[in-house]
Amino acid sequence: MDEVQLTATLQAMQDDPSFITQTAYRANTVLWPENTITFIDIHLAYLRAHPKVDTSIYISNLRLRLRKRG
């Protein structure tokens, strides 16, 4: 899965209310001036840092982990 497809998949998850996709706090104000990083940027940064990760398995696991239950 290329980065464009990955971004579209993460965007669809972020837009879907059945997933928990919150922004996160980051203390480094140089990189994140508002001290927040979006759901999409969190996962893209992780996958860029770990290029050997199978993105289809990563997304599948992410969907399982973040789906709201109940």
Protein Blocks (a to p, Z undefined) as FASTA:
>chain_A
ZZklmmmmmmmmmmpmkbccdddddfblmlmmnopacfklmmmmmmmmmmmbcfklmmmm
mmmmmpcgZZ
